[in-house]
Amino acid sequence: MIYCVIPRPLEDELYDKLVEHYRDEPNVEVIVDRRAQGGEPGTHDPMKDRRRQRVKGTFPTIDAPGG
């Protein structure tokens, strides 16, 4: 499946045109990007970040072999 993703601000302008353009292509689906829009650059909301947190702390030092 190939997805033709349209940014939300361009939905009104492009969605119907692209659906019509790809109507005979069964492997293409036109979709609108519905992900939450980010805030100001540099801001971070930990509740929206679903990535696994990094382990806190430090690793012990290891001596190199032979050395």
CHARMM internal coordinates of N, CA and C (Angstrom, degrees):
IC EDIT
DIST 1 N 1 CA 1.4505
DIST 1 CA 1 C 1.5292
ANGL 1 N 1 CA 1 C 108.03
DIST 1 C 2 N 1.2976
ANGL 1 CA 1 C 2 N 115.97
DIHE 1 N 1 CA 1 C 2 N 135.65
DIST 2 N 2 CA 1.4643
ANGL 1 C 2 N 2 CA 123.11
DIHE 1 CA 1 C 2 N 2 CA 176.10
DIST 2 CA 2 C 1.5219
ANGL 2 N 2 CA 2 C 107.03
DIHE 1 C 2 N 2 CA 2 C -111.64
DIST 2 C 3 N 1.3228
ANGL 2 CA 2 C 3 N 116.22
DIHE 2 N 2 CA 2 C 3 N 130.52
DIST 3 N 3 CA 1.4546
ANGL 2 C 3 N 3 CA 121.37
DIHE 2 CA 2 C 3 N 3 CA 179.50
DIST 3 CA 3 C 1.5210
ANGL 3 N 3 CA 3 C 109.56
DIHE 2 C 3 N 3 CA 3 C -107.08
DIST 3 C 4 N 1.3101
ANGL 3 CA 3 C 4 N 116.06
DIHE 3 N 3 CA 3 C 4 N 128.00
DIST 4 N 4 CA 1.4521
ANGL 3 C 4 N 4 CA 122.25
DIHE 3 CA 3 C 4 N 4 CA 172.82
DIST 4 CA 4 C 1.5285
ANGL 4 N 4 CA 4 C 105.13
DIHE 3 C 4 N 4 CA 4 C -99.01
DIST 4 C 5 N 1.3315
ANGL 4 CA 4 C 5 N 116.29
DIHE 4 N 4 CA 4 C 5 N 105.58
DIST 5 N 5 CA 1.4602
ANGL 4 C 5 N 5 CA 121.20
DIHE 4 CA 4 C 5 N 5 CA -172.86
DIST 5 CA 5 C 1.5245
ANGL 5 N 5 CA 5 C 109.75
DIHE 4 C 5 N 5 CA 5 C -96.60
DIST 5 C 6 N 1.3311
ANGL 5 CA 5 C 6 N 114.54
DIHE 5 N 5 CA 5 C 6 N 126.16
DIST 6 N 6 CA 1.4573
ANGL 5 C 6 N 6 CA 121.11
DIHE 5 CA 5 C 6 N 6 CA -179.23
DIST 6 CA 6 C 1.5193
ANGL 6 N 6 CA 6 C 108.87
DIHE 5 C 6 N 6 CA 6 C -106.17
DIST 6 C 7 N 1.3288
ANGL 6 CA 6 C 7 N 118.74
DIHE 6 N 6 CA 6 C 7 N 129.30
DIST 7 N 7 CA 1.4619
ANGL 6 C 7 N 7 CA 120.04
DIHE 6 CA 6 C 7 N 7 CA 175.33
DIST 7 CA 7 C 1.5338
ANGL 7 N 7 CA 7 C 110.00
DIHE 6 C 7 N 7 CA 7 C -63.98
DIST 7 C 8 N 1.3130
ANGL 7 CA 7 C 8 N 116.38
DIHE 7 N 7 CA 7 C 8 N 144.28
DIST 8 N 8 CA 1.4634
ANGL 7 C 8 N 8 CA 121.76
DIHE 7 CA 7 C 8 N 8 CA -177.07
DIST 8 CA 8 C 1.5336
ANGL 8 N 8 CA 8 C 113.70
DIHE 7 C 8 N 8 CA 8 C -52.47
DIST 8 C 9 N 1.3389
ANGL 8 CA 8 C 9 N 120.16
DIHE 8 N 8 CA 8 C 9 N -41.85
DIST 9 N 9 CA 1.4700
ANGL 8 C 9 N 9 CA 119.30
DIHE 8 CA 8 C 9 N 9 CA -179.63
DIST 9 CA 9 C 1.5410
ANGL 9 N 9 CA 9 C 114.07
DIHE 8 C 9 N 9 CA 9 C -62.95
DIST 9 C 10 N 1.3403
ANGL 9 CA 9 C 10 N 117.49
DIHE 9 N 9 CA 9 C 10 N -21.53
DIST 10 N 10 CA 1.4658
ANGL 9 C 10 N 10 CA 120.67
DIHE 9 CA 9 C 10 N 10 CA -178.66
DIST 10 CA 10 C 1.5262
ANGL 10 N 10 CA 10 C 113.24
DIHE 9 C 10 N 10 CA 10 C -102.37
DIST 10 C 11 N 1.3166
ANGL 10 CA 10 C 11 N 116.62
DIHE 10 N 10 CA 10 C 11 N 5.96
DIST 11 N 11 CA 1.4638
ANGL 10 C 11 N 11 CA 120.60
DIHE 10 CA 10 C 11 N 11 CA -176.46
DIST 11 CA 11 C 1.5252
ANGL 11 N 11 CA 11 C 112.53
DIHE 10 C 11 N 11 CA 11 C -56.11
DIST 11 C 12 N 1.3286
ANGL 11 CA 11 C 12 N 118.29
DIHE 11 N 11 CA 11 C 12 N -50.18
DIST 12 N 12 CA 1.4646
ANGL 11 C 12 N 12 CA 121.41
DIHE 11 CA 11 C 12 N 12 CA -176.93
DIST 12 CA 12 C 1.5244
ANGL 12 N 12 CA 12 C 112.02
DIHE 11 C 12 N 12 CA 12 C -61.60
DIST 12 C 13 N 1.3185
ANGL 12 CA 12 C 13 N 115.86
DIHE 12 N 12 CA 12 C 13 N -34.44
DIST 13 N 13 CA 1.4598
ANGL 12 C 13 N 13 CA 120.55
DIHE 12 CA 12 C 13 N 13 CA -176.15
DIST 13 CA 13 C 1.5294
ANGL 13 N 13 CA 13 C 113.15
DIHE 12 C 13 N 13 CA 13 C -80.67
DIST 13 C 14 N 1.3562
ANGL 13 CA 13 C 14 N 116.99
DIHE 13 N 13 CA 13 C 14 N -36.30
DIST 14 N 14 CA 1.4608
ANGL 13 C 14 N 14 CA 119.65
DIHE 13 CA 13 C 14 N 14 CA -168.99
DIST 14 CA 14 C 1.5240
ANGL 14 N 14 CA 14 C 116.97
DIHE 13 C 14 N 14 CA 14 C -110.51
DIST 14 C 15 N 1.3220
ANGL 14 CA 14 C 15 N 118.34
DIHE 14 N 14 CA 14 C 15 N -27.12
DIST 15 N 15 CA 1.4650
ANGL 14 C 15 N 15 CA 119.91
DIHE 14 CA 14 C 15 N 15 CA -169.24
DIST 15 CA 15 C 1.5308
ANGL 15 N 15 CA 15 C 112.22
DIHE 14 C 15 N 15 CA 15 C -55.52
DIST 15 C 16 N 1.3246
ANGL 15 CA 15 C 16 N 118.72
DIHE 15 N 15 CA 15 C 16 N -57.42
DIST 16 N 16 CA 1.4674
ANGL 15 C 16 N 16 CA 121.50
DIHE 15 CA 15 C 16 N 16 CA -177.08
DIST 16 CA 16 C 1.5279
ANGL 16 N 16 CA 16 C 112.17
DIHE 15 C 16 N 16 CA 16 C -60.79
DIST 16 C 17 N 1.3225
ANGL 16 CA 16 C 17 N 117.03
DIHE 16 N 16 CA 16 C 17 N -38.16
DIST 17 N 17 CA 1.4663
ANGL 16 C 17 N 17 CA 120.81
DIHE 16 CA 16 C 17 N 17 CA 179.63
DIST 17 CA 17 C 1.5298
ANGL 17 N 17 CA 17 C 111.07
DIHE 16 C 17 N 17 CA 17 C -64.12
DIST 17 C 18 N 1.3362
ANGL 17 CA 17 C 18 N 116.49
DIHE 17 N 17 CA 17 C 18 N -43.24
DIST 18 N 18 CA 1.4591
ANGL 17 C 18 N 18 CA 119.25
DIHE 17 CA 17 C 18 N 18 CA -177.94
DIST 18 CA 18 C 1.5263
ANGL 18 N 18 CA 18 C 112.16
DIHE 17 C 18 N 18 CA 18 C -73.49
DIST 18 C 19 N 1.3152
ANGL 18 CA 18 C 19 N 117.32
DIHE 18 N 18 CA 18 C 19 N -36.39
DIST 19 N 19 CA 1.4690
ANGL 18 C 19 N 19 CA 119.56
DIHE 18 CA 18 C 19 N 19 CA 175.67
DIST 19 CA 19 C 1.5285
ANGL 19 N 19 CA 19 C 109.19
DIHE 18 C 19 N 19 CA 19 C -59.69
DIST 19 C 20 N 1.3071
ANGL 19 CA 19 C 20 N 116.91
DIHE 19 N 19 CA 19 C 20 N -44.14
DIST 20 N 20 CA 1.4632
ANGL 19 C 20 N 20 CA 121.24
DIHE 19 CA 19 C 20 N 20 CA 178.05
DIST 20 CA 20 C 1.5291
ANGL 20 N 20 CA 20 C 110.98
DIHE 19 C 20 N 20 CA 20 C -63.90
DIST 20 C 21 N 1.3104
ANGL 20 CA 20 C 21 N 116.38
DIHE 20 N 20 CA 20 C 21 N -42.66
DIST 21 N 21 CA 1.4693
ANGL 20 C 21 N 21 CA 121.09
DIHE 20 CA 20 C 21 N 21 CA -178.68
DIST 21 CA 21 C 1.5354
ANGL 21 N 21 CA 21 C 111.61
DIHE 20 C 21 N 21 CA 21 C -61.26
DIST 21 C 22 N 1.3327
ANGL 21 CA 21 C 22 N 117.19
DIHE 21 N 21 CA 21 C 22 N -40.48
DIST 22 N 22 CA 1.4619
ANGL 21 C 22 N 22 CA 121.85
DIHE 21 CA 21 C 22 N 22 CA -175.87
DIST 22 CA 22 C 1.5311
ANGL 22 N 22 CA 22 C 113.50
DIHE 21 C 22 N 22 CA 22 C -99.21
DIST 22 C 23 N 1.3158
ANGL 22 CA 22 C 23 N 118.88
DIHE 22 N 22 CA 22 C 23 N 15.12
DIST 23 N 23 CA 1.4695
ANGL 22 C 23 N 23 CA 121.27
DIHE 22 CA 22 C 23 N 23 CA -174.85
DIST 23 CA 23 C 1.5185
ANGL 23 N 23 CA 23 C 113.28
DIHE 22 C 23 N 23 CA 23 C -60.81
DIST 23 C 24 N 1.3277
ANGL 23 CA 23 C 24 N 118.62
DIHE 23 N 23 CA 23 C 24 N -29.37
DIST 24 N 24 CA 1.4679
ANGL 23 C 24 N 24 CA 121.67
DIHE 23 CA 23 C 24 N 24 CA -179.51
DIST 24 CA 24 C 1.5228
ANGL 24 N 24 CA 24 C 113.12
DIHE 23 C 24 N 24 CA 24 C -95.09
DIST 24 C 25 N 1.3096
ANGL 24 CA 24 C 25 N 117.03
DIHE 24 N 24 CA 24 C 25 N 6.56
DIST 25 N 25 CA 1.4685
ANGL 24 C 25 N 25 CA 122.03
DIHE 24 CA 24 C 25 N 25 CA 178.91
DIST 25 CA 25 C 1.5292
ANGL 25 N 25 CA 25 C 108.80
DIHE 24 C 25 N 25 CA 25 C -105.85
DIST 25 C 26 N 1.3195
ANGL 25 CA 25 C 26 N 118.85
DIHE 25 N 25 CA 25 C 26 N 99.05
DIST 26 N 26 CA 1.4725
ANGL 25 C 26 N 26 CA 120.52
DIHE 25 CA 25 C 26 N 26 CA -175.92
DIST 26 CA 26 C 1.5336
ANGL 26 N 26 CA 26 C 113.98
DIHE 25 C 26 N 26 CA 26 C -67.00
DIST 26 C 27 N 1.3316
ANGL 26 CA 26 C 27 N 117.42
DIHE 26 N 26 CA 26 C 27 N -18.90
DIST 27 N 27 CA 1.4622
ANGL 26 C 27 N 27 CA 120.33
DIHE 26 CA 26 C 27 N 27 CA -178.41
DIST 27 CA 27 C 1.5188
ANGL 27 N 27 CA 27 C 113.46
DIHE 26 C 27 N 27 CA 27 C -94.94
DIST 27 C 28 N 1.3385
ANGL 27 CA 27 C 28 N 118.00
DIHE 27 N 27 CA 27 C 28 N 6.94
DIST 28 N 28 CA 1.4586
ANGL 27 C 28 N 28 CA 121.43
DIHE 27 CA 27 C 28 N 28 CA 179.95
DIST 28 CA 28 C 1.5198
ANGL 28 N 28 CA 28 C 108.68
DIHE 27 C 28 N 28 CA 28 C -117.68
DIST 28 C 29 N 1.3246
ANGL 28 CA 28 C 29 N 114.87
DIHE 28 N 28 CA 28 C 29 N 129.12
DIST 29 N 29 CA 1.4629
ANGL 28 C 29 N 29 CA 120.66
DIHE 28 CA 28 C 29 N 29 CA 176.37
DIST 29 CA 29 C 1.5273
ANGL 29 N 29 CA 29 C 108.61
DIHE 28 C 29 N 29 CA 29 C -124.08
DIST 29 C 30 N 1.3123
ANGL 29 CA 29 C 30 N 116.25
DIHE 29 N 29 CA 29 C 30 N 129.98
DIST 30 N 30 CA 1.4579
ANGL 29 C 30 N 30 CA 121.87
DIHE 29 CA 29 C 30 N 30 CA 179.31
DIST 30 CA 30 C 1.5286
ANGL 30 N 30 CA 30 C 107.28
DIHE 29 C 30 N 30 CA 30 C -92.09
DIST 30 C 31 N 1.3239
ANGL 30 CA 30 C 31 N 116.13
DIHE 30 N 30 CA 30 C 31 N 126.21
DIST 31 N 31 CA 1.4645
ANGL 30 C 31 N 31 CA 121.13
DIHE 30 CA 30 C 31 N 31 CA 179.91
DIST 31 CA 31 C 1.5255
ANGL 31 N 31 CA 31 C 110.00
DIHE 30 C 31 N 31 CA 31 C -133.16
DIST 31 C 32 N 1.3294
ANGL 31 CA 31 C 32 N 115.22
DIHE 31 N 31 CA 31 C 32 N 158.88
DIST 32 N 32 CA 1.4622
ANGL 31 C 32 N 32 CA 121.65
DIHE 31 CA 31 C 32 N 32 CA 177.64
DIST 32 CA 32 C 1.5205
ANGL 32 N 32 CA 32 C 107.70
DIHE 31 C 32 N 32 CA 32 C -104.81
DIST 32 C 33 N 1.3200
ANGL 32 CA 32 C 33 N 115.86
DIHE 32 N 32 CA 32 C 33 N 134.34
DIST 33 N 33 CA 1.4638
ANGL 32 C 33 N 33 CA 121.65
DIHE 32 CA 32 C 33 N 33 CA 178.74
DIST 33 CA 33 C 1.5231
ANGL 33 N 33 CA 33 C 108.92
DIHE 32 C 33 N 33 CA 33 C -69.17
DIST 33 C 34 N 1.3246
ANGL 33 CA 33 C 34 N 116.78
DIHE 33 N 33 CA 33 C 34 N 112.16
DIST 34 N 34 CA 1.4613
ANGL 33 C 34 N 34 CA 121.86
DIHE 33 CA 33 C 34 N 34 CA -177.50
DIST 34 CA 34 C 1.5333
ANGL 34 N 34 CA 34 C 112.37
DIHE 33 C 34 N 34 CA 34 C -107.46
DIST 34 C 35 N 1.3326
ANGL 34 CA 34 C 35 N 116.04
DIHE 34 N 34 CA 34 C 35 N 10.77
DIST 35 N 35 CA 1.4666
ANGL 34 C 35 N 35 CA 118.03
DIHE 34 CA 34 C 35 N 35 CA 179.01
DIST 35 CA 35 C 1.5132
ANGL 35 N 35 CA 35 C 110.12
DIHE 34 C 35 N 35 CA 35 C -64.82
DIST 35 C 36 N 1.3244
ANGL 35 CA 35 C 36 N 115.26
DIHE 35 N 35 CA 35 C 36 N 153.04
DIST 36 N 36 CA 1.4663
ANGL 35 C 36 N 36 CA 120.82
DIHE 35 CA 35 C 36 N 36 CA 179.24
DIST 36 CA 36 C 1.5161
ANGL 36 N 36 CA 36 C 109.21
DIHE 35 C 36 N 36 CA 36 C -62.40
DIST 36 C 37 N 1.2972
ANGL 36 CA 36 C 37 N 115.76
DIHE 36 N 36 CA 36 C 37 N 137.31
DIST 37 N 37 CA 1.4594
ANGL 36 C 37 N 37 CA 120.88
DIHE 36 CA 36 C 37 N 37 CA 178.76
DIST 37 CA 37 C 1.5259
ANGL 37 N 37 CA 37 C 108.88
DIHE 36 C 37 N 37 CA 37 C -79.62
DIST 37 C 38 N 1.3232
ANGL 37 CA 37 C 38 N 116.74
DIHE 37 N 37 CA 37 C 38 N 141.64
DIST 38 N 38 CA 1.4586
ANGL 37 C 38 N 38 CA 121.33
DIHE 37 CA 37 C 38 N 38 CA -179.72
DIST 38 CA 38 C 1.5180
ANGL 38 N 38 CA 38 C 111.97
DIHE 37 C 38 N 38 CA 38 C -72.13
DIST 38 C 39 N 1.3137
ANGL 38 CA 38 C 39 N 115.38
DIHE 38 N 38 CA 38 C 39 N 159.32
DIST 39 N 39 CA 1.4515
ANGL 38 C 39 N 39 CA 121.18
DIHE 38 CA 38 C 39 N 39 CA 178.50
DIST 39 CA 39 C 1.5171
ANGL 39 N 39 CA 39 C 110.91
DIHE 38 C 39 N 39 CA 39 C -86.48
DIST 39 C 40 N 1.3000
ANGL 39 CA 39 C 40 N 115.11
DIHE 39 N 39 CA 39 C 40 N -145.81
DIST 40 N 40 CA 1.4612
ANGL 39 C 40 N 40 CA 120.73
DIHE 39 CA 39 C 40 N 40 CA 178.54
DIST 40 CA 40 C 1.5261
ANGL 40 N 40 CA 40 C 109.67
DIHE 39 C 40 N 40 CA 40 C -66.03
DIST 40 C 41 N 1.3290
ANGL 40 CA 40 C 41 N 117.33
DIHE 40 N 40 CA 40 C 41 N 144.71
DIST 41 N 41 CA 1.4634
ANGL 40 C 41 N 41 CA 118.69
DIHE 40 CA 40 C 41 N 41 CA 176.14
DIST 41 CA 41 C 1.5245
ANGL 41 N 41 CA 41 C 110.41
DIHE 40 C 41 N 41 CA 41 C -57.54
DIST 41 C 42 N 1.3175
ANGL 41 CA 41 C 42 N 114.89
DIHE 41 N 41 CA 41 C 42 N 136.79
DIST 42 N 42 CA 1.4604
ANGL 41 C 42 N 42 CA 119.75
DIHE 41 CA 41 C 42 N 42 CA 179.09
DIST 42 CA 42 C 1.5156
ANGL 42 N 42 CA 42 C 114.25
DIHE 41 C 42 N 42 CA 42 C 91.82
DIST 42 C 43 N 1.3297
ANGL 42 CA 42 C 43 N 118.20
DIHE 42 N 42 CA 42 C 43 N -8.99
DIST 43 N 43 CA 1.4592
ANGL 42 C 43 N 43 CA 119.67
DIHE 42 CA 42 C 43 N 43 CA 176.89
DIST 43 CA 43 C 1.5176
ANGL 43 N 43 CA 43 C 108.09
DIHE 42 C 43 N 43 CA 43 C -88.48
DIST 43 C 44 N 1.3112
ANGL 43 CA 43 C 44 N 115.60
DIHE 43 N 43 CA 43 C 44 N 153.50
DIST 44 N 44 CA 1.4614
ANGL 43 C 44 N 44 CA 120.37
DIHE 43 CA 43 C 44 N 44 CA -177.03
DIST 44 CA 44 C 1.5137
ANGL 44 N 44 CA 44 C 108.78
DIHE 43 C 44 N 44 CA 44 C -144.06
DIST 44 C 45 N 1.2986
ANGL 44 CA 44 C 45 N 116.31
DIHE 44 N 44 CA 44 C 45 N 128.23
DIST 45 N 45 CA 1.4589
ANGL 44 C 45 N 45 CA 121.22
DIHE 44 CA 44 C 45 N 45 CA 176.25
DIST 45 CA 45 C 1.5213
ANGL 45 N 45 CA 45 C 107.54
DIHE 44 C 45 N 45 CA 45 C -112.54
DIST 45 C 46 N 1.3388
ANGL 45 CA 45 C 46 N 119.01
DIHE 45 N 45 CA 45 C 46 N 105.29
DIST 46 N 46 CA 1.4591
ANGL 45 C 46 N 46 CA 120.79
DIHE 45 CA 45 C 46 N 46 CA -176.20
DIST 46 CA 46 C 1.5237
ANGL 46 N 46 CA 46 C 113.35
DIHE 45 C 46 N 46 CA 46 C -62.24
DIST 46 C 47 N 1.3213
ANGL 46 CA 46 C 47 N 118.28
DIHE 46 N 46 CA 46 C 47 N -21.88
DIST 47 N 47 CA 1.4635
ANGL 46 C 47 N 47 CA 119.99
DIHE 46 CA 46 C 47 N 47 CA 178.58
DIST 47 CA 47 C 1.5272
ANGL 47 N 47 CA 47 C 111.30
DIHE 46 C 47 N 47 CA 47 C -72.27
DIST 47 C 48 N 1.3263
ANGL 47 CA 47 C 48 N 118.21
DIHE 47 N 47 CA 47 C 48 N -22.94
DIST 48 N 48 CA 1.4611
ANGL 47 C 48 N 48 CA 121.20
DIHE 47 CA 47 C 48 N 48 CA 179.14
DIST 48 CA 48 C 1.5181
ANGL 48 N 48 CA 48 C 112.12
DIHE 47 C 48 N 48 CA 48 C -91.50
DIST 48 C 49 N 1.3302
ANGL 48 CA 48 C 49 N 117.63
DIHE 48 N 48 CA 48 C 49 N -15.68
DIST 49 N 49 CA 1.4516
ANGL 48 C 49 N 49 CA 121.55
DIHE 48 CA 48 C 49 N 49 CA -178.90
DIST 49 CA 49 C 1.5168
ANGL 49 N 49 CA 49 C 108.51
DIHE 48 C 49 N 49 CA 49 C -88.25
DIST 49 C 50 N 1.3195
ANGL 49 CA 49 C 50 N 116.98
DIHE 49 N 49 CA 49 C 50 N 110.51
DIST 50 N 50 CA 1.4625
ANGL 49 C 50 N 50 CA 120.81
DIHE 49 CA 49 C 50 N 50 CA -175.67
DIST 50 CA 50 C 1.5203
ANGL 50 N 50 CA 50 C 112.62
DIHE 49 C 50 N 50 CA 50 C -95.30
DIST 50 C 51 N 1.3206
ANGL 50 CA 50 C 51 N 116.29
DIHE 50 N 50 CA 50 C 51 N 2.76
DIST 51 N 51 CA 1.4582
ANGL 50 C 51 N 51 CA 117.76
DIHE 50 CA 50 C 51 N 51 CA 178.67
DIST 51 CA 51 C 1.5188
ANGL 51 N 51 CA 51 C 110.21
DIHE 50 C 51 N 51 CA 51 C -68.63
DIST 51 C 52 N 1.3131
ANGL 51 CA 51 C 52 N 115.87
DIHE 51 N 51 CA 51 C 52 N 150.45
DIST 52 N 52 CA 1.4536
ANGL 51 C 52 N 52 CA 121.08
DIHE 51 CA 51 C 52 N 52 CA 179.70
DIST 52 CA 52 C 1.5220
ANGL 52 N 52 CA 52 C 110.18
DIHE 51 C 52 N 52 CA 52 C -65.74
DIST 52 C 53 N 1.3250
ANGL 52 CA 52 C 53 N 115.97
DIHE 52 N 52 CA 52 C 53 N 135.58
DIST 53 N 53 CA 1.4602
ANGL 52 C 53 N 53 CA 120.73
DIHE 52 CA 52 C 53 N 53 CA 179.29
DIST 53 CA 53 C 1.5190
ANGL 53 N 53 CA 53 C 110.10
DIHE 52 C 53 N 53 CA 53 C -67.61
DIST 53 C 54 N 1.3080
ANGL 53 CA 53 C 54 N 115.54
DIHE 53 N 53 CA 53 C 54 N 146.38
DIST 54 N 54 CA 1.4474
ANGL 53 C 54 N 54 CA 121.62
DIHE 53 CA 53 C 54 N 54 CA 176.32
DIST 54 CA 54 C 1.5233
ANGL 54 N 54 CA 54 C 109.42
DIHE 53 C 54 N 54 CA 54 C -73.34
DIST 54 C 55 N 1.3273
ANGL 54 CA 54 C 55 N 116.89
DIHE 54 N 54 CA 54 C 55 N 147.00
DIST 55 N 55 CA 1.4597
ANGL 54 C 55 N 55 CA 120.94
DIHE 54 CA 54 C 55 N 55 CA 179.32
DIST 55 CA 55 C 1.5220
ANGL 55 N 55 CA 55 C 109.06
DIHE 54 C 55 N 55 CA 55 C -64.14
DIST 55 C 56 N 1.3221
ANGL 55 CA 55 C 56 N 116.07
DIHE 55 N 55 CA 55 C 56 N 132.33
DIST 56 N 56 CA 1.4654
ANGL 55 C 56 N 56 CA 120.55
DIHE 55 CA 55 C 56 N 56 CA 179.95
DIST 56 CA 56 C 1.5216
ANGL 56 N 56 CA 56 C 109.75
DIHE 55 C 56 N 56 CA 56 C -82.13
DIST 56 C 57 N 1.3181
ANGL 56 CA 56 C 57 N 116.52
DIHE 56 N 56 CA 56 C 57 N 151.35
DIST 57 N 57 CA 1.4530
ANGL 56 C 57 N 57 CA 121.24
DIHE 56 CA 56 C 57 N 57 CA 178.27
DIST 57 CA 57 C 1.5158
ANGL 57 N 57 CA 57 C 110.99
DIHE 56 C 57 N 57 CA 57 C 110.13
DIST 57 C 58 N 1.3073
ANGL 57 CA 57 C 58 N 114.56
DIHE 57 N 57 CA 57 C 58 N -170.00
DIST 58 N 58 CA 1.4598
ANGL 57 C 58 N 58 CA 119.82
DIHE 57 CA 57 C 58 N 58 CA -179.30
DIST 58 CA 58 C 1.5209
ANGL 58 N 58 CA 58 C 108.68
DIHE 57 C 58 N 58 CA 58 C -126.67
DIST 58 C 59 N 1.3094
ANGL 58 CA 58 C 59 N 115.65
DIHE 58 N 58 CA 58 C 59 N 161.83
DIST 59 N 59 CA 1.4450
ANGL 58 C 59 N 59 CA 121.06
DIHE 58 CA 58 C 59 N 59 CA 176.85
DIST 59 CA 59 C 1.5255
ANGL 59 N 59 CA 59 C 108.82
DIHE 58 C 59 N 59 CA 59 C -93.28
DIST 59 C 60 N 1.3313
ANGL 59 CA 59 C 60 N 117.40
DIHE 59 N 59 CA 59 C 60 N 146.68
DIST 60 N 60 CA 1.4710
ANGL 59 C 60 N 60 CA 118.71
DIHE 59 CA 59 C 60 N 60 CA 177.88
DIST 60 CA 60 C 1.5250
ANGL 60 N 60 CA 60 C 110.20
DIHE 59 C 60 N 60 CA 60 C -68.16
DIST 60 C 61 N 1.3330
ANGL 60 CA 60 C 61 N 115.67
DIHE 60 N 60 CA 60 C 61 N 151.70
DIST 61 N 61 CA 1.4637
ANGL 60 C 61 N 61 CA 119.35
DIHE 60 CA 60 C 61 N 61 CA 177.25
DIST 61 CA 61 C 1.5174
ANGL 61 N 61 CA 61 C 109.30
DIHE 60 C 61 N 61 CA 61 C -74.17
DIST 61 C 62 N 1.2996
ANGL 61 CA 61 C 62 N 115.75
DIHE 61 N 61 CA 61 C 62 N 145.61
DIST 62 N 62 CA 1.4637
ANGL 61 C 62 N 62 CA 121.68
DIHE 61 CA 61 C 62 N 62 CA -179.53
DIST 62 CA 62 C 1.5167
ANGL 62 N 62 CA 62 C 107.43
DIHE 61 C 62 N 62 CA 62 C -123.73
DIST 62 C 63 N 1.3296
ANGL 62 CA 62 C 63 N 115.22
DIHE 62 N 62 CA 62 C 63 N 130.28
DIST 63 N 63 CA 1.4605
ANGL 62 C 63 N 63 CA 119.63
DIHE 62 CA 62 C 63 N 63 CA 176.84
DIST 63 CA 63 C 1.5181
ANGL 63 N 63 CA 63 C 109.74
DIHE 62 C 63 N 63 CA 63 C -74.52
DIST 63 C 64 N 1.3308
ANGL 63 CA 63 C 64 N 115.48
DIHE 63 N 63 CA 63 C 64 N 138.13
DIST 64 N 64 CA 1.4574
ANGL 63 C 64 N 64 CA 120.37
DIHE 63 CA 63 C 64 N 64 CA 178.28
DIST 64 CA 64 C 1.5204
ANGL 64 N 64 CA 64 C 109.87
DIHE 63 C 64 N 64 CA 64 C -69.68
DIST 64 C 65 N 1.3320
ANGL 64 CA 64 C 65 N 117.98
DIHE 64 N 64 CA 64 C 65 N 144.04
DIST 65 N 65 CA 1.4590
ANGL 64 C 65 N 65 CA 120.01
DIHE 64 CA 64 C 65 N 65 CA 179.31
DIST 65 CA 65 C 1.5336
ANGL 65 N 65 CA 65 C 110.78
DIHE 64 C 65 N 65 CA 65 C -60.69
DIST 65 C 66 N 1.3117
ANGL 65 CA 65 C 66 N 116.19
DIHE 65 N 65 CA 65 C 66 N 142.54
DIST 66 N 66 CA 1.4654
ANGL 65 C 66 N 66 CA 121.65
DIHE 65 CA 65 C 66 N 66 CA 176.51
DIST 66 CA 66 C 1.5172
ANGL 66 N 66 CA 66 C 113.57
DIHE 65 C 66 N 66 CA 66 C 75.27
DIST 66 C 67 N 1.3293
ANGL 66 CA 66 C 67 N 115.62
DIHE 66 N 66 CA 66 C 67 N 12.00
DIST 67 N 67 CA 1.3400
ANGL 66 C 67 N 67 CA 113.16
DIHE 66 CA 66 C 67 N 67 CA -174.71
DIST 67 CA 67 C 1.3371
ANGL 67 N 67 CA 67 C 145.11
DIHE 66 C 67 N 67 CA 67 C -131.10
END
COOR INIT
IC SEED 1 N 1 CA 1 C
IC BUILD
